[in-house]
Structure formats: C-alpha cells, structure tokens
C-alpha cells in the first residue's frame, strides 16, 4: 500500500475514536451528551434489538463501539499486512467493501442531523450526531482506502480479449 493510502486510512480511521470513546462511556453509565432519562439499552429494547445486545449494553459493552474497533482493525490488517492466501483475503475484502457503505450512511446521518428534528424532542445533544457521522464516514473511508489496492484487476488475457472485440 502506498504511503498516501495508508495515511488516508489512518487519518480517516482516527475520526472514529471519539465515537468509540463516547459509546463506551455511555455503556459504562456516563450521561454526557444525552437527555435526562434517556437510556441506550432502553432504546435498543424499543427498537427490537436482540436480548444479547441489550445485555451487553447493561454490562458496559456497546456493540457499535466493538464493531467500530473491528472495522478499524480490518482496515489496519488490509493496509499493513494483507493475507496472501485467497481463502483468507476474500472474506476480509468482502467485509471491507461492505463496510464502505458506512460512508453514505454517515453522510445521510450528517444531513439529517443538520436538518434537525421537527418536534424538538431528540435524546442527543447537538455535538453527538456530528461525532457519529464523522465516525461512520471515517471508518468507511479507512476501509475503502485499505481495500482499494486489493480490488480485482483484469488479467492480460482478459484485456487482450476485450481489445479484439472492440
């Protein structure tokens, strides 16, 4: 991987660190950034989350923070020492490319956060949504930058076949 892409992956991934810290803080019982009476585990329950995720939240582990760490670890693996075996490399690349969907999700989150809520009854304070949106865009960008050098490239034979059909 070129230094530029490695730098991009590292810088983009660092945008997720405040999100990971905040979600871990909330899971440990912290209250900064949330309205009085708001409980993340209760919100999970209302939204139909599996019991295991609710249990984790009650015990100080936020699954979204864990997933963010896994995404950053995946970007680091692909950026530094990608597996040489196809059997290992392909599932990692599929996961990385799927993770790039966090980019439009983060941009949509930022847009909706900027537009605000009509009823004014939002459980998060103003700085939490931008932190989350930056984390989603950052993780997605880190995964894209790390996976890009490993994208499928046409073989010479395929190029020759394409050239003769033109």
Secondary structure, DSSP 8 states (H G I E B T S, - for coil): --HHHHHHHHHHHHTTHHHHHHHHHHHTT--TTB-TT--HHHHHHHTT--HHHHHHHHTT--HHHHHHHHHHHHHHHHHH---SSHHHHHHHHHHHHHHTTHHHHHHHHHHHHHH--SSS--SB-HHHHHHHHHHHHHHHHHHHHHHHTTS----HHHHHHHHHH-
